[in-house]
Amino acid sequence: MVTVTGTITALTRMRTEDGHDLRHHGDAEVRDDGGSLVDLAVNVRADTPPVWLREHIAASLGGLAAYPDGRAARAAVAARHGLPVERVLLTAGAAEAFVLLARALKVRRPVVVHPQFTEPEAALRDAGHTVGRVLLREEDGFRLDPAAVPEDADLVVIGNPTNPTSVLHPADVIAGLARPGRVLVVDEAFMDAVPGEREALAGRVDVSGLVVLRSLTKTWGLAGLRIGYVLAAPETVEDLQRAQPLWPVSSPALAAAEACVGPRAVAEAAHAAHRIAADRAHLLAGLARFTPAGLRVAGPAQGPFVLVRVERASAVRRRLRELGYAVRRGDTFPGLDGQWLRLAVRDRGTTDGFLRALERALTD
C-alpha cells in the first residue's frame, strides 16, 4: 500500500511495496566505478578529518592491546551538552543507536516521519516491528505537521535537520510531539552543521521520553571509524546499553569522540557551520538559474545538503556521472519518487564545476 500524509501503513518487507530500498545509502554512488567521481552524494564534510584529529587518533593506536575504556569520552560528551554521564551512551555511529532502539525498547506502534534517513525504519523492521509512516508533503515544504502523528504512537522518529529534505524543524514543534508513554527520537546527526545549532534538543531534560542521537562522522569525516552517541533518560540509556555487545566502541573511536566534543573542536565545527551556510547559499544561487528548466529546490534548506526535483532525474544523474559527478538518487526515500536528487554542499570551486556539468546534463 502507498501512504499519504496523515495516514499510517504497515510495512513488512525491506524493499517496500512502493519500491523504496531502505538500505540504499549515498556511499553506493561512489563505490566501485564511482570511486573517481567528485562526490556530492555523501553528506560527509569535505577535507576531513583535519590533520590535528588524524594525529590524535593515530596517537591512540599505541593502546590497542588494552580493552576500550569509554569513561573519559562519555564524560566529555556529557560535559559538551551539560548533562550527567548517566544520560549518555556512546555508539558505533548513530546507525547502531537505531538498531539498539529497535531491539531494546518495548513499543507497540512505532512511527517514522518521512522523508528522512531510512535506517531507523529498516532497523525497526529487522527487529520485527510493524512500522507506521507519516509522509510530509512537498507542497507544505516538507515541514512537520504534528497533527499527522497518531496519538497512540508510542515511538516517533524524526530527523532535524532532516536528511534528505534539509528542513530544520522548530524545536518547540518537535518537543510538542512528546506524550506520556511515548519515546520521541530526534536524529540530530547534522545539527552541528547548523550555525548556532538553533532548534537543537540535545541537552534538554524537560521533554518527556526524549532520545537525541548525534553523529561525529559527518562533520569530522569519520564515517570509517563509526562513532556517535545517544542522549536520553538514564533508564533508557540502561535499556540500550544492555542491548549492546561488550566494548562496542573501539579505542580509536573513543579517542576521536573525546577530541570532537572538546572546546577546540566545538569552535571549529561552529566555524565550519557558517562556511557551509555560505557555500550552500552559493549552490542555491546557482541552482536558481535552472528554475526555467523545471528544477525546484526543497526548502528552505538548512543542512549541508539540498534536495532538488527535476524531470528525468535518473537520466540527469546518469549524465552527471559521465561528466564526473556523483549525486544521491532520491527515490529510495519514502515520500519521494524518481524525480528527486540530493546534492551535498561543497566548496565554491567544486560547486561551480558541478553547476556547469548540471547545465550540460539538463541540456543533453
Buried (B, 14 or more C-beta within 10 A) or exposed (E): EEBEBEBBBEBEEBEBEBEBBBEBBBBBBBEEEBEEBBBBBBBBBBEBBBEEBBEBBEEBEEBEEEEBEBEEBBBBBBBBBEBEBBBBBBBBBBBBBBBBBBBBBEBEBBBBBBBBBBBBBBBBBBBEBBBBBBBBBBEEEBBBBEEBBBEEBBBBBBBBBBBBBBBBBEBEBBBBBBBEEBBBBBBBBBBBBBBEBEBBBBBBEEBEBBBBBBBBBBBBBBBEBBBBBBBBBEEBBEBBBEBBEEEBBBBBBBBBBBBBBBEEBBEBBBEBBEBBBEBBEBBBEBBEEBEEEEBBBBBEBBBBBBBBBBEBBEEBBEBBBEBEBBBBBBBBBBBBEBBBBBBBBBBEEBBBBBBEBBBEBBEE
